[in-house]
């Protein structure tokens, strides 16, 4: 009896770590990433709402960047930020969506159409839940009346470039191309996050929480759509 239970447990673990199958390695990796990212977001939210040490660091970083702002860097950061507003993200999504359509990557197109807009709605809901005020300066570089935690620009960038990196890592056979595209996408997310902190629109913890939030949501969306694809493929066999 114990041997049978152990054998079933081993088969279960092997199935969860198998690259194939409806509920194999992709589901295990997705759930692990979801749990880890959600835990990071939860810790950041708890520390921010409890006014822990990170809020002191937030103020120090915000005032340092504000005191050291200079041209042409300020204009460059404004450009980066503007490119990832709602209108900018629509243009980026349209371009990537057209590419997915052209190469017949239907499930990736579905992931794009689901993950980024729904992630934006999730971000708005979280902003109104936490209702954290934005950084305040006597002479601000940007003035916004919405809430600060977590960063919407950083969230959208993480969702978009995270999905793009996931696709390229899977679709490109050469490891150096995979590594280069993954690093490029990661740098774009960091650049958008930096622009929001530099411009005084967000605190450091705002952009970190946005990354964690969006990684968790992206894991949900990609894993769900990947599972859907595998289930449909299994039915056709």
Secondary structure, 3 states (H helix, E strand, C coil): CHHHHHHHHHHHHHHHCCCCCCCCHHHHHHHHHHHHHHHHHHHHHHHHHCCCHHHHHHHHHHHHHHHCCCCCHHHHHHHHHHHCCHHHHHHHHHHHHHHHHHCCCHHHHHHHHHHHHHHHHHHHHHHHHHCCCCCCCCCCCCCCCCCCCCCHHHHHHHHHHHHHHHHHHHHCCCHHHHHHHHHHHHHHHHHHHHHHHHCCCCCHHHHHHHHHHHHHHHHHHHHHHHHHHHHHHHHHC
